């Protein structure tokens, strides 16, 4: 009886709203992407005279009373409406982006899934249980800068990619993304770019 009451209490304590961050090893489930990522990190480490790190791709799952949403940037696919696609952008260059193969999509996917989520490291990381912040995150996703993936078009000092989307939407919603810890010995290229651009936009709005 006591065990049953404890389970009921645990259910009652589950928040109505939450923002969960997932760290996925770069190329999880895809050997080619993972190998390319390791080569990229090896070159970047050599140029910066540092040791190599494990590379991560980030995604969010946002819970609100109205439903559960996956926020992620991924290669463009068919039937985007079914995945809650709210934005697209070019990969590599704007010229290349004219070809569907070289485009990415930004998803705000109600009831969606994160591919290979079981490979997440130190995930999920609970970021907030504030319903207003969670709704703000969802509202901001369509406004993400639609810049070229893998380039620094906005002068943030780092290339823009899927991690930039995550950190950008968190900062714009009022969360200090710089305080979020990455997995041990891990690095998320593009994370800093999202923070820089989001803060710059906030400063412009404040001015």
Secondary structure, DSSP 8 states (H G I E B T S, - for coil): -HHHHHHHHHHHHS-S-EEEEEEEETTTT-HHHHHHHHHHHHHHHHHHTS---EEEEEEEEEEETTEEEEEEEEE--S-GGGGTEEEEEEBS-TTGGGSGGGEEEEEEEET---TTGGG-SS--EEEE--HHHHHHHHHHGGGS----BTS-TT--SS---HHHHHHHHHHHTT--GGG---STTEE-TTHHHHHHHHHHHHHHHH-
